[in-house]
């Protein structure tokens, strides 16, 4: 089955061979990689001292002429990263790094998400992205590969977002208004500044959009603030407050191939009858303290509290009305110290982390005619994670650094069943997991680095992935964590003439891969199973070249192979098959022109290779090209005021493709069509 027909969309062999020989720029514009300090690997280092595949996305890339709506806009030039579901706000954006995370039918799995030092990934391994404020994002760091030694329960990598704090961004206020296709409307207001020891950044965003498909309306409000106080003697305190009010995010559901051919904009079965979608009310409070002269080292301590109230209607009759009240809080403390070992300089960080998640969940029955019935489930889910970790860099000489790290995580998952009508289905599971890493970084020239690393990672099933397909409730006794071993070789650096490169070869062996599936007659409910062993291997490469002061070209390429090594189920042997939901070829290009007066134009192309939608590899989805265009200008309104105007066209070629492909879906409902050509424009006044 090829839902997009036999339209040609071939990826030129000569191009991907040629681009493989160069590499990817993943550092901030105009700043040397030798000077870019990265923080996601815990130990602060320059980019060229870090023995891991790490990409840094700067403020200009995140914000200039962008909708600032979803992470896919910002991460398009990060190799190894693939995003889906940009247009279904109820299900949330799905992120895969080297194939990890693709199994999630909604939200994020297998990847640690951190925003301003607060872990948005829960102890059970799931995360949501709906409260990330891209209008104020200063930088995004992406660790492309297993990172359990750094952050625990995540096999795929790390996405760390840092928003403005008022010290580094221009002081003042701004109002930004954006409108576009499908009744897209967005208003953002911001104020930022510093006064002596104090600094602040406050922003408010209101979003409303009808959506490309039926049953796709979204209404969302986001408040984000950061207040910092310099306490003197290298001590500081920061308070973070993030408030999300999402009273409406409709879910259009998935379609069959026949429905797509008939009408791409229609909603799926039952979605409009049941008014499928979700509402979210979330508050996040963070408190962070640092002392940069604590004895001979540096001490940091962070604590946070998250409250999330959630309600969702799924697109099928039966137990399809879900709601939960979540309390999530935690504490992290680490000490960083330099010292000498046998005359060799060593930098080390040692820390502890404790997090607890408590979900008070219930389900209610929905009759075939859409009438809300009585309760079918009532339980309290509790996850606790306790961790200790240490990481050290040993300088063997001025150019050669050995990095080693270790972490132990104890994770306890507990379900307290309070729905007594069908018996007590309580249960609990505990996991104790060690993770380790070793890396070697060699600066073979001042602005050139070679590195190698070996790391391990683990990923427990989330509460939803522990769902018991036997209908007995509690935990599925047959599901276990998946574990990964990552091998990585890389080169990156800067050449004369404004050229930067970053080339990575990776090989990841995964044991007990977790894979989603649905049962016949169970509508859209997803269950999980361990499917044996898998292998992920490939090349991440691209290049960036500043042709002149005004012109810059960037390209990012991923060539990979994701396969089942050992997978037998229901009498079928899927060994050698591709992992579903993942393109194995992705190529992004961008050419940008920047004028002296703040005017700019950017042309962006993206090729996404074909993929399969099921474990049997019977459902094929064609490859496609996307072209995006944006530009803008700036005018001085007064001495301290600027007016910026911008326009954009997404999917210029009006390409038919899918925003999301659901893996192993029942009844052929695999496909969520993406919007065709869309337009947007906006004005921003800064003063």
C-alpha positions as CSV (number, residue, x, y, z in Angstrom):
1,X,0.0,0.0,0.0
2,X,1.4,3.4,-1.0
3,X,-1.1,6.1,0.0
4,X,0.6,8.8,-1.9
5,X,0.5,7.0,-5.2
6,X,3.4,6.4,-7.5
7,X,4.6,10.0,-7.6
8,X,8.3,10.1,-8.1
9,X,10.4,11.5,-5.2
10,X,13.8,10.0,-5.7
11,X,16.8,10.9,-3.5
12,X,19.8,11.3,-5.8
13,X,22.5,8.7,-4.9
14,X,25.3,11.0,-6.0
15,X,24.1,13.7,-3.6
16,X,24.0,11.7,-0.5
17,X,27.3,10.1,-1.2
18,X,28.8,13.6,-1.8
19,X,27.2,15.2,1.3
20,X,28.3,12.3,3.4
21,X,31.9,13.3,2.7
22,X,31.3,16.7,4.2
23,X,29.4,17.3,7.5
24,X,26.9,19.2,9.5
25,X,27.0,22.6,11.1
26,X,25.3,22.3,14.4
27,X,26.7,25.3,16.3
28,X,25.5,28.9,16.7
29,X,25.8,31.3,13.8
30,X,28.9,33.5,13.9
31,X,30.4,31.9,17.0
32,X,33.4,29.6,17.1
33,X,32.7,26.1,18.3
34,X,35.8,26.3,20.4
35,X,34.0,29.1,22.4
36,X,30.5,27.7,22.6
37,X,29.9,26.4,26.1
38,X,27.6,23.5,26.3
39,X,25.8,22.5,29.6
40,X,23.6,19.6,28.7
41,X,26.4,17.0,29.4
42,X,26.4,18.3,33.0
43,X,30.1,19.3,33.0
44,X,30.4,22.7,31.3
45,X,32.8,22.4,28.3
46,X,33.3,24.0,25.0
47,X,31.7,22.2,22.1
48,X,35.1,21.0,20.8
49,X,35.9,19.4,24.2
50,X,32.8,17.3,24.3
51,X,33.2,13.6,23.2
52,X,29.6,13.1,22.1
53,X,27.3,14.0,19.2
54,X,25.9,17.3,20.4
55,X,24.1,20.1,18.5
56,X,23.5,23.6,19.6
57,X,20.7,25.7,18.1
58,X,20.9,29.4,18.6
59,X,18.3,32.2,19.2
60,X,18.4,33.4,15.6
61,X,17.6,30.0,14.2
62,X,14.8,29.5,16.7
63,X,13.1,32.8,16.2
64,X,13.9,34.7,13.0
65,X,10.7,34.7,10.8
66,X,9.5,31.5,12.5
67,X,6.0,30.7,13.8
68,X,7.7,29.7,17.1
69,X,5.1,27.1,17.5
70,X,6.7,23.7,17.5
71,X,10.2,22.2,17.9
72,X,10.3,20.9,14.4
73,X,10.9,24.5,13.1
74,X,14.0,24.9,15.3
75,X,15.5,21.4,14.9
76,X,15.3,21.0,11.2
77,X,19.1,21.3,10.8
78,X,19.9,18.9,13.6
79,X,20.8,15.5,12.1
80,X,19.5,12.3,13.6
81,X,16.3,14.0,14.8
82,X,12.9,13.3,13.2
83,X,9.7,14.9,14.3
84,X,6.1,14.1,13.6
85,X,2.6,15.2,14.7
86,X,3.2,18.9,14.4
87,X,-0.4,19.6,13.6
88,X,-2.2,17.5,16.3
89,X,-2.0,19.5,19.5
90,X,-4.0,16.9,21.4
91,X,-1.6,14.1,20.7
92,X,1.5,16.3,20.9
93,X,4.7,16.4,18.8
94,X,6.5,13.1,18.6
95,X,10.3,13.2,18.6
96,X,12.7,10.5,17.6
97,X,16.5,10.6,18.0
98,X,18.3,7.8,16.2
99,X,14.9,6.0,16.2
100,X,14.3,6.2,19.9
101,X,10.9,7.8,20.7
102,X,9.2,6.8,17.4
103,X,7.0,4.3,19.2
104,X,5.1,7.0,21.1
105,X,1.5,7.4,19.8
106,X,1.4,10.7,21.7
107,X,3.9,12.8,23.7
108,X,7.5,12.0,24.0
109,X,9.2,8.7,25.0
110,X,12.8,7.7,25.3
111,X,14.1,11.2,25.3
112,X,14.9,13.5,28.3
113,X,13.3,16.9,27.9
114,X,14.7,19.7,30.1
115,X,13.5,23.3,30.2
116,X,15.5,25.8,32.1
117,X,17.0,23.0,34.2
118,X,13.6,21.5,35.1
119,X,13.2,17.9,33.9
120,X,9.9,17.8,32.0
121,X,10.4,14.0,31.6
122,X,8.7,12.2,34.4
123,X,10.2,9.3,36.5
124,X,8.3,6.8,34.4
125,X,9.9,8.1,31.2
126,X,7.2,10.2,29.4
127,X,7.2,13.9,28.7
128,X,5.0,16.6,27.1
129,X,6.2,19.6,25.1
130,X,3.1,21.8,25.3
131,X,4.5,24.3,27.8
132,X,7.8,25.1,26.0
133,X,8.1,28.8,25.3
134,X,9.8,29.1,21.9
135,X,9.1,32.9,21.8
136,X,11.7,33.3,24.6
137,X,14.1,30.4,23.8
138,X,17.7,31.4,23.8
139,X,19.2,28.1,22.8
140,X,18.4,24.4,22.4
141,X,21.1,21.8,23.1
142,X,20.5,18.3,21.6
143,X,22.5,15.2,22.7
144,X,22.0,12.8,19.8
145,X,22.4,9.4,21.4
146,X,21.8,7.4,24.6
147,X,22.3,9.6,27.7
148,X,21.1,7.5,30.7
149,X,24.4,8.2,32.4
150,X,23.5,11.8,32.4
151,X,19.8,11.9,33.0
152,X,18.5,8.4,33.8
153,X,15.4,6.8,32.3
154,X,15.9,7.7,28.6
155,X,17.6,5.7,25.8
156,X,17.5,8.2,22.9
157,X,19.1,11.5,24.0
158,X,18.4,14.8,25.5
159,X,16.7,18.1,24.4
160,X,17.6,21.0,26.7
161,X,15.8,24.3,26.2
162,X,17.1,27.5,27.8
163,X,14.8,30.6,27.8
164,X,15.8,34.3,28.3
165,X,16.7,35.5,31.8
166,X,16.8,39.3,31.1
167,X,20.6,39.6,31.2
168,X,21.7,38.4,27.7
169,X,18.7,39.6,25.6
170,X,18.1,43.3,24.7
171,X,16.2,45.0,27.5
172,X,12.8,46.4,26.8
173,X,9.4,45.2,25.7
174,X,7.9,43.7,22.5
175,X,4.5,42.8,21.1
176,X,4.3,40.3,18.3
177,X,1.1,39.4,16.3
178,X,1.0,36.6,13.8
179,X,-1.8,35.4,11.5
180,X,-2.0,32.8,8.8
181,X,-3.8,30.0,7.0
182,X,-6.6,27.9,8.7
183,X,-7.4,30.9,11.0
184,X,-4.0,30.8,12.7
185,X,-3.7,33.6,15.2
186,X,-1.0,34.2,17.8
187,X,-0.2,37.1,20.1
188,X,3.0,37.4,22.2
189,X,3.9,40.1,24.7
190,X,7.3,40.2,26.4
191,X,9.3,42.4,28.9
192,X,12.9,41.8,29.7
193,X,15.6,43.7,31.6
194,X,18.0,44.0,34.5
195,X,18.6,46.4,37.4
196,X,21.7,45.9,39.4
197,X,21.5,42.5,41.1
198,X,18.1,41.8,39.6
199,X,17.1,40.5,36.2
200,X,13.8,39.3,34.8
201,X,12.1,38.1,31.6
202,X,8.3,37.8,31.5
203,X,6.2,36.7,28.5
204,X,2.6,35.9,27.6
205,X,1.4,34.0,24.5
206,X,-2.2,33.4,23.3
207,X,-2.7,31.0,20.4
208,X,-5.9,30.1,18.5
209,X,-6.1,28.1,15.3
210,X,-8.9,26.2,13.4
211,X,-6.5,23.7,11.8
212,X,-6.2,22.0,8.4
213,X,-8.5,19.1,9.2
214,X,-11.9,19.0,10.8
215,X,-11.9,18.6,14.6
216,X,-8.6,20.4,14.9
217,X,-9.3,23.6,16.7
218,X,-6.8,24.8,19.4
219,X,-7.0,27.4,22.1
220,X,-3.9,27.8,24.2
221,X,-2.4,30.4,26.6
222,X,1.1,30.3,28.0
223,X,2.8,32.5,30.7
224,X,6.6,32.1,31.3
225,X,8.8,34.1,33.6
226,X,12.2,34.0,35.1
227,X,13.5,36.2,38.0
228,X,17.1,36.1,39.0
229,X,19.0,37.7,41.9
230,X,22.7,38.0,42.2
231,X,23.5,37.5,45.9
232,X,27.2,38.4,45.7
233,X,30.2,36.2,46.3
234,X,29.5,34.2,43.2
235,X,26.0,33.2,44.5
236,X,22.7,33.6,42.7
237,X,19.1,32.6,43.0
238,X,16.6,32.1,40.2
239,X,12.8,31.6,40.3
240,X,11.0,30.2,37.3
241,X,7.2,30.2,36.8
242,X,5.5,28.6,33.9
243,X,1.7,28.6,33.5
244,X,-0.2,26.7,30.8
245,X,-3.9,27.0,30.1
246,X,-5.1,24.8,27.2
247,X,-8.9,24.8,27.3
248,X,-9.2,23.2,23.9
249,X,-7.1,21.0,21.7
250,X,-9.2,18.9,19.4
251,X,-8.1,15.6,18.0
252,X,-9.0,14.8,14.4
253,X,-7.8,11.2,14.7
254,X,-6.2,9.0,12.0
255,X,-7.6,7.9,8.7
256,X,-7.4,4.9,6.4
257,X,-5.9,5.0,3.0
258,X,-9.3,5.1,1.4
259,X,-10.4,8.1,3.6
260,X,-7.2,10.0,2.7
261,X,-8.0,9.5,-1.0
262,X,-11.6,10.7,-0.5
263,X,-10.9,13.8,1.7
264,X,-7.6,14.6,3.4
265,X,-9.2,17.2,5.6
266,X,-11.9,15.0,7.2
267,X,-11.7,13.8,10.8
268,X,-11.6,10.2,11.7
269,X,-14.5,8.0,12.9
270,X,-16.3,9.1,16.1
271,X,-14.1,12.2,16.5
272,X,-16.7,14.8,15.8
273,X,-19.5,12.8,17.4
274,X,-17.6,12.5,20.7
275,X,-15.8,15.9,20.4
276,X,-12.4,14.2,20.8
277,X,-9.5,16.2,22.2
278,X,-8.0,17.3,25.5
279,X,-7.9,20.1,28.0
280,X,-4.8,20.9,30.1
281,X,-4.2,23.2,33.0
282,X,-0.6,23.1,34.2
283,X,1.6,25.1,36.6
284,X,5.4,24.8,37.0
285,X,7.4,26.4,39.8
286,X,11.2,26.1,39.9
287,X,13.8,27.4,42.4
288,X,17.5,27.2,41.6
289,X,20.6,28.2,43.6
290,X,24.2,28.2,42.6
291,X,27.4,29.0,44.5
292,X,30.4,29.2,42.1
293,X,32.9,29.5,44.9
294,X,31.8,26.8,47.3
295,X,35.1,25.7,48.7
296,X,37.4,24.8,45.8
297,X,34.4,24.0,43.5
298,X,30.9,25.0,42.5
299,X,27.6,23.9,44.1
300,X,24.2,23.9,42.4
301,X,20.9,22.9,43.9
302,X,17.5,22.9,42.1
303,X,14.0,22.0,43.1
304,X,10.7,22.2,41.3
305,X,7.0,21.4,41.5
306,X,4.6,20.7,38.6
307,X,0.8,20.4,38.8
308,X,-1.1,19.2,35.8
309,X,-4.8,18.7,35.4
310,X,-5.7,16.8,32.3
311,X,-8.9,15.5,30.6
312,X,-9.1,13.7,27.2
313,X,-11.8,12.1,25.1
314,X,-10.6,9.3,22.9
315,X,-12.2,8.5,19.5
316,X,-14.0,5.3,20.4
317,X,-17.0,4.1,22.5
318,X,-16.3,2.4,25.7
319,X,-13.8,3.5,28.5
320,X,-12.6,6.4,26.4
321,X,-13.0,9.5,28.8
322,X,-9.7,9.9,30.7
323,X,-8.7,12.4,33.3
324,X,-5.9,12.8,35.8
325,X,-4.5,15.2,38.4
326,X,-0.8,15.0,38.5
327,X,1.7,16.2,41.2
328,X,5.3,16.0,40.1
329,X,8.2,17.4,42.2
330,X,11.9,16.8,42.6
331,X,15.3,17.9,43.8
332,X,18.7,17.9,42.2
333,X,22.1,18.8,43.7
334,X,25.6,18.5,42.3
335,X,29.1,19.6,43.2
336,X,31.7,20.4,40.5
337,X,35.4,20.5,41.4
338,X,38.7,20.6,39.6
339,X,41.7,18.8,41.0
340,X,44.9,17.0,40.0
341,X,45.4,13.3,39.7
342,X,49.0,12.2,39.4
343,X,49.7,15.6,38.0
344,X,46.9,15.4,35.4
345,X,44.1,18.0,35.6
346,X,40.7,16.5,36.4
347,X,37.2,18.1,36.4
348,X,34.4,16.2,38.0
349,X,30.8,16.5,38.9
350,X,29.0,14.4,41.5
351,X,25.3,14.7,42.3
352,X,22.1,13.2,43.6
353,X,18.6,13.5,42.2
354,X,15.2,12.6,43.6
355,X,11.8,12.9,41.7
356,X,8.3,11.7,42.5
357,X,5.2,11.6,40.3
358,X,1.7,11.0,41.5
359,X,-1.2,10.7,39.1
360,X,-4.8,10.4,40.4
361,X,-6.4,8.8,37.3
362,X,-9.9,7.7,36.3
363,X,-11.7,6.5,33.2
364,X,-15.4,6.8,32.3
365,X,-17.5,4.9,29.9
366,X,-18.9,6.6,26.7
367,X,-21.9,4.9,25.1
368,X,-22.1,4.4,21.3
369,X,-24.3,7.5,21.0
370,X,-21.7,9.6,22.8
371,X,-23.4,9.7,26.2
372,X,-21.1,9.9,29.2
373,X,-21.6,6.9,31.5
374,X,-20.2,5.8,34.8
375,X,-16.7,5.2,36.0
376,X,-14.7,2.2,34.8
377,X,-11.4,2.8,36.5
378,X,-10.0,4.8,39.4
379,X,-6.4,4.4,40.5
380,X,-3.4,6.3,41.8
381,X,-0.2,5.8,39.9
382,X,3.0,6.7,41.8
383,X,6.5,6.7,40.3
384,X,9.6,7.5,42.4
385,X,13.2,7.8,41.0
386,X,16.3,8.1,43.2
387,X,19.6,8.6,41.5
388,X,23.3,9.2,42.1
389,X,25.8,10.1,39.4
390,X,29.3,11.1,38.7
391,X,31.2,12.3,35.6
392,X,34.9,13.2,35.2
393,X,37.1,14.7,32.5
394,X,40.8,13.8,32.7
395,X,43.2,15.9,30.5
396,X,45.9,13.5,29.4
397,X,47.6,16.4,27.6
398,X,46.5,19.8,26.2
399,X,44.7,18.1,23.3
400,X,43.6,14.7,24.6
401,X,40.8,14.3,27.2
402,X,39.3,11.1,28.7
403,X,35.7,11.4,30.0
404,X,34.1,8.7,32.1
405,X,30.7,8.7,33.9
406,X,28.5,6.4,35.9
407,X,25.0,6.6,37.3
408,X,22.6,4.4,39.3
409,X,18.9,4.8,39.2
410,X,16.3,3.1,41.4
411,X,12.8,3.5,39.9
412,X,9.7,2.3,41.7
413,X,6.3,2.2,39.9
414,X,3.1,1.6,41.9
415,X,-0.6,1.4,41.0
416,X,-3.1,1.6,43.8
417,X,-6.5,0.4,42.4
418,X,-9.4,2.2,44.0
419,X,-12.1,0.8,41.6
420,X,-13.4,-2.1,43.7
421,X,-16.2,-3.3,41.4
422,X,-13.8,-5.5,39.4
423,X,-11.5,-6.5,42.2
424,X,-8.2,-5.2,43.4
425,X,-5.8,-4.8,40.5
426,X,-3.1,-3.0,42.3
427,X,0.5,-3.8,41.6
428,X,4.1,-2.4,41.6
429,X,7.4,-2.9,39.8
430,X,10.9,-1.8,40.8
431,X,14.0,-1.4,38.7
432,X,17.6,-0.8,39.7
433,X,19.7,0.2,36.7
434,X,23.4,1.1,36.2
435,X,24.5,3.3,33.3
436,X,28.0,4.1,32.2
437,X,29.9,6.0,29.5
438,X,33.5,6.5,28.4
439,X,34.6,8.9,25.8
440,X,37.9,10.2,24.3
441,X,38.3,13.7,22.7
442,X,41.3,14.7,20.7
443,X,41.9,18.2,19.4
444,X,44.1,17.4,16.5
445,X,44.1,21.1,15.5
446,X,42.9,24.1,17.5
447,X,39.5,24.2,15.8
448,X,39.2,20.5,14.9
449,X,38.1,17.6,17.1
450,X,37.9,13.8,16.8
451,X,36.1,11.8,19.4
452,X,34.8,8.4,20.3
453,X,32.5,7.2,23.0
454,X,30.8,4.1,24.3
455,X,27.7,4.4,26.5
456,X,24.9,2.3,27.9
457,X,21.2,3.3,28.4
458,X,18.0,1.9,29.7
459,X,14.3,2.8,29.3
460,X,11.5,1.5,31.4
461,X,8.0,1.2,30.1
462,X,5.8,4.1,31.1
463,X,2.6,3.6,33.1
464,X,0.6,3.6,29.9
465,X,3.0,1.2,28.2
466,X,2.5,-1.2,31.2
467,X,-1.3,-1.5,30.3
468,X,-2.4,-5.1,30.5
469,X,-3.9,-6.3,27.2
470,X,-5.5,-9.2,29.1
471,X,-7.9,-6.7,30.6
472,X,-7.0,-7.8,34.1
473,X,-5.6,-4.3,35.0
474,X,-2.5,-3.7,37.0
475,X,0.9,-4.2,35.3
476,X,1.5,-6.3,32.2
477,X,3.8,-8.9,33.6
478,X,5.4,-9.6,30.2
479,X,6.8,-6.1,29.6
480,X,10.4,-5.3,30.7
481,X,12.7,-2.3,30.2
482,X,14.7,-2.0,27.0
483,X,18.4,-1.5,27.1
484,X,20.9,0.0,24.7
485,X,24.7,0.1,24.0
486,X,25.8,3.0,21.9
487,X,29.1,3.2,19.9
488,X,30.0,6.6,18.4
489,X,32.8,8.1,16.3
490,X,32.8,11.8,15.3
491,X,34.7,14.6,13.7
492,X,33.9,18.3,13.9
493,X,35.6,21.6,13.3
494,X,36.0,24.8,11.4
495,X,37.8,25.5,8.1
496,X,39.1,28.7,6.6
497,X,36.4,30.5,4.6
498,X,33.6,30.2,7.2
499,X,33.0,26.4,6.8
500,X,32.0,24.2,9.8
501,X,31.5,20.5,9.8
502,X,30.3,17.8,12.1
503,X,30.3,14.1,11.1
504,X,29.1,11.2,13.3
505,X,29.0,7.5,12.8
506,X,26.9,5.5,15.2
507,X,26.0,2.0,16.0
508,X,23.4,1.1,18.7
509,X,22.4,-2.4,19.9
510,X,19.1,-2.5,21.7
511,X,17.8,-5.4,23.7
512,X,14.1,-6.1,24.4
513,X,12.9,-3.3,22.1
514,X,9.5,-1.9,23.2
515,X,7.0,-1.8,20.3
516,X,3.3,-0.6,20.2
517,X,0.4,-2.5,18.7
518,X,-3.4,-2.5,18.8
519,X,-5.7,-5.5,19.2
520,X,-8.6,-6.2,16.8
521,X,-11.8,-4.8,18.1
522,X,-10.0,-2.6,20.7
523,X,-10.3,0.5,18.6
524,X,-7.4,3.0,19.0
525,X,-6.1,1.8,22.4
526,X,-2.4,1.0,22.2
527,X,-0.5,-1.7,24.1
528,X,3.2,-2.6,24.2
529,X,5.4,-5.7,24.0
530,X,9.1,-6.5,24.0
531,X,10.0,-7.5,20.5
532,X,13.6,-8.9,20.9
533,X,16.7,-7.1,19.7
534,X,17.2,-4.3,17.2
535,X,20.1,-2.5,15.6
536,X,20.4,1.2,14.8
537,X,23.4,2.3,12.7
538,X,24.1,5.2,10.4
539,X,25.8,8.5,9.5
540,X,24.9,12.0,10.6
541,X,26.5,14.7,8.4
542,X,26.2,18.2,7.0
543,X,28.0,21.4,6.3
544,X,27.7,25.1,6.9
545,X,29.4,27.7,4.7
546,X,29.3,31.5,5.1
547,X,29.8,32.4,1.5
548,X,29.9,36.1,2.3
549,X,28.9,38.4,5.1
550,X,25.3,38.3,3.7
551,X,25.0,34.7,2.5
552,X,25.1,31.4,4.3
553,X,24.3,27.8,3.3
554,X,23.6,24.9,5.7
555,X,22.8,21.3,5.1
556,X,22.1,18.3,7.4
557,X,21.9,14.7,6.3
558,X,20.9,11.5,8.1
559,X,21.5,8.1,6.5
560,X,20.5,5.3,8.9
561,X,19.3,1.7,9.1
562,X,16.9,0.6,11.8
563,X,16.2,-3.1,11.9
564,X,14.8,-5.9,14.0
565,X,17.4,-8.5,14.7
566,X,15.2,-11.0,16.6
567,X,11.4,-10.6,16.6
568,X,8.9,-13.5,16.5
569,X,5.2,-13.0,17.4
570,X,2.0,-14.8,16.5
571,X,3.9,-17.3,14.3
572,X,5.5,-14.5,12.3
573,X,9.3,-13.9,12.1
574,X,10.0,-10.2,11.5
575,X,13.8,-10.5,11.9
576,X,15.5,-8.2,9.3
577,X,12.5,-6.0,8.9
578,X,12.7,-2.2,9.3
579,X,11.5,-0.6,12.5
580,X,8.2,1.2,11.7
581,X,7.6,4.9,11.8
582,X,11.1,5.9,10.9
583,X,12.5,7.3,7.6
584,X,16.1,6.1,7.1
585,X,17.0,9.1,4.9
586,X,16.4,12.7,5.9
587,X,18.1,15.7,4.2
588,X,17.6,19.3,5.1
589,X,19.1,22.4,3.4
590,X,18.9,26.1,4.1
591,X,20.2,29.1,2.2
592,X,19.9,32.4,4.1
593,X,20.5,36.0,3.1
594,X,20.8,38.7,5.7
595,X,21.0,42.4,5.0
596,X,22.6,45.1,7.1
597,X,19.3,46.7,8.0
598,X,17.8,43.6,9.6
599,X,16.1,42.3,6.5
600,X,16.5,38.6,5.7
601,X,15.3,35.8,3.4
602,X,15.5,32.1,4.0
603,X,14.8,29.2,1.6
604,X,14.5,25.8,3.3
605,X,14.2,22.4,1.7
606,X,13.7,19.0,3.4
607,X,13.6,15.5,2.0
608,X,12.0,12.8,4.1
609,X,12.6,9.2,2.9
610,X,10.0,6.5,2.8
611,X,9.0,4.5,5.9
612,X,6.9,1.5,6.9
613,X,4.0,1.8,9.4
614,X,3.9,-1.8,10.8
615,X,6.2,-4.4,12.1
616,X,5.4,-6.7,9.1
617,X,6.5,-3.9,6.7
618,X,3.4,-4.4,4.7
619,X,2.2,-0.7,4.9
620,X,4.6,1.6,3.0
621,X,4.5,5.4,3.1
622,X,6.2,7.3,0.2
623,X,9.1,9.8,0.5
624,X,8.5,13.5,-0.1
625,X,10.1,16.9,-0.4
626,X,9.1,20.0,1.4
627,X,10.1,23.6,0.6
628,X,9.6,26.5,3.0
629,X,10.2,30.2,2.4
630,X,10.3,33.1,4.9
631,X,11.6,36.6,4.9
632,X,11.3,40.0,6.7
633,X,12.5,43.5,7.2
634,X,13.1,45.9,10.1
635,X,12.4,49.7,10.4
636,X,13.4,52.2,13.1
637,X,10.2,53.8,14.4
638,X,12.0,55.9,16.9
639,X,15.3,56.0,18.7
640,X,14.5,53.1,20.9
641,X,11.7,51.4,18.9
642,X,11.8,48.9,16.0
643,X,9.1,47.5,13.8
644,X,9.7,44.1,12.3
645,X,7.6,42.5,9.6
646,X,7.8,38.9,8.4
647,X,6.1,36.6,6.0
648,X,6.3,32.9,5.4
649,X,5.1,30.1,3.1
650,X,5.3,26.5,4.3
651,X,5.1,23.6,1.9
652,X,5.5,25.9,-1.1
653,X,5.2,23.0,-3.6
654,X,1.8,22.0,-2.1
655,X,3.1,18.5,-1.4
656,X,0.7,15.8,-0.1
657,X,2.3,14.1,2.9
658,X,1.5,13.0,6.4
659,X,2.1,14.9,9.6
660,X,1.9,11.6,11.5
661,X,1.9,7.9,10.9
662,X,0.5,5.7,13.6
663,X,2.5,2.5,14.2
664,X,0.7,-0.9,14.0
665,X,-2.7,0.8,13.9
666,X,-5.9,-1.2,13.9
667,X,-8.5,-1.1,11.1
668,X,-6.0,0.5,8.7
669,X,-6.2,3.9,10.5
670,X,-2.5,4.8,10.1
671,X,-2.5,8.2,8.6
672,X,-2.9,11.8,9.8
673,X,-2.6,14.1,6.7
674,X,-0.5,17.2,6.9
675,X,-1.6,20.6,5.7
676,X,-0.8,21.5,2.1
677,X,0.5,25.0,1.2
678,X,0.0,27.5,4.1
679,X,0.9,31.2,4.6
680,X,1.6,33.3,7.6
681,X,2.6,36.9,8.3
682,X,3.3,39.0,11.3
683,X,4.4,42.3,12.9
684,X,6.6,42.7,16.0
685,X,7.1,46.0,17.8
686,X,10.0,46.3,20.2
687,X,10.4,49.3,22.5
